[in-house]
């Protein structure tokens, strides 16, 4: 995969995953109640992209990306941090429906919002 | 209760629709289909806006559209299907601006998300087009509110043509803020961009100051009198100072001093001005007395003062004191092309009320059975439904294209002169025809393409820049500008010189002048009328 193709792939990921995994949390009012927050996280992880192509979860967008990327990014310093950031965000899926989710809402929010920045760092590194 | 503003969402996904429905009850989303409050792609959006009778206040437009290829609007610069989808919002935006230019559009992306710089530049330059600062609820709220307020704001205010150009309208906000502050304001812009008018009728009026607005045009003052004019002088301070005189800083106490053409200020006077700005006192020439002054200072220049500093013509300490942070650069007309239709229409209407045109317009209105005060209006080629309120000047498409392509180095002042002449010749020509026994049944007067060409060819650009060219090219005339006159006086003076030279060039033949200017030698009467209006008598012209 050449540099231009790598950038294209990361731009898609930035949009599909980076933007939309954080979207429901970004659009919350400043003091959301428990059910509202739970609902936003559920949408962020399970209905990340909903459009003409149907509904896609964050997990499936990430899996598709890994499939397409192969080992194209392995040699980049920012790859592993990005990988970890996405996995950390996805891991909150196991807490859906549990009170821990709201108790840890700051950490949940930080982890989910960190995905976009991590993708952007890798993109910038490749772009030089 | 007022109706909620109606937002038209163009988005292939549901996220924004859900967000607005859930968190922004102050707005109503336009129902596009029975089960969707959004258009899913550009084709559906354009179809809806063309066919629906429903009112739309604002468009919210996504950038990326993951839709099938046959639902994409063409985007020539996108090299792959992937890119067609990623930047599909641009293709939709272009169609929206071309067909529904009055609608404000909030693009649902931030500049940081656009990896193609040229696209970001295009977006920023479009009128009534806004982008988000971030992907959060507040950014969305702020942009929607801002766009709706801007769209409602009248494009003209107190004689100032703000138009719809986003960059120019942003200056309004900036100037309104600067007007209330204590810092001086630097206005930069080409000649004819409206610096002095804005200084007086916008900044001064919003400054909250009750004192006078006093203008000093440094290009009209002998350099040895500038200091006395600005700061005052006592009797005997210089040859000819037969009595004490107040400087403009004193005269404008509590008000505003507008120093035009500041780049012409002599270096020794720059030091004095710096002292005044720093200490808020003036010392009249020949006096040791400090007079406290409290004025708002606005300076204007038609060149970049920064480059004057680099050239050593302007003191850097004065430049810094004038505060580059409060520099406002007025864009030239050629950078406000989206405003050209509005400006052309308004300046045409205004020309119909000018004293030299007014009686002919009234006469023509009467002859056509219109109320005497009906305005003159300009019909442009893309006008879909022209209102028949008065006399309409119909501009042919090639002439309109010519106006759009013109450089307008004299900016709005030049446009105003061209349209003034266009109105004058068209109205006087029609009156002339009526008086010759012809009957006019239509209120629509076709503008002569030849006249437009002549007016543009005789414009300021070549004449001002190359005196020798005037001798070589019969279409180029040398015009000498006299500084310090009012805009109207300058306009009349230029036209008078133009007619004088054309008179000489045609050996005094009014038929030949009519042929050159109107494309019809039989319309010499219109030329004679215009000469009279300009105060040029045939006897004097022939005697010269």
Interface residues (C-beta under 8 A of the other chain):
Chain A: X7 X8 X11 X12 X14 X15 X19 X20 X22 X23 X24 X26 X27 X28 X29 X49 X50 X51 X52 X53
Chain B: X12 X13 X14 X15 X19 X23 X40 X41 X64 X66 X67 X68 X82 X86 X113 X115 X134 X135 X136 X137 X140
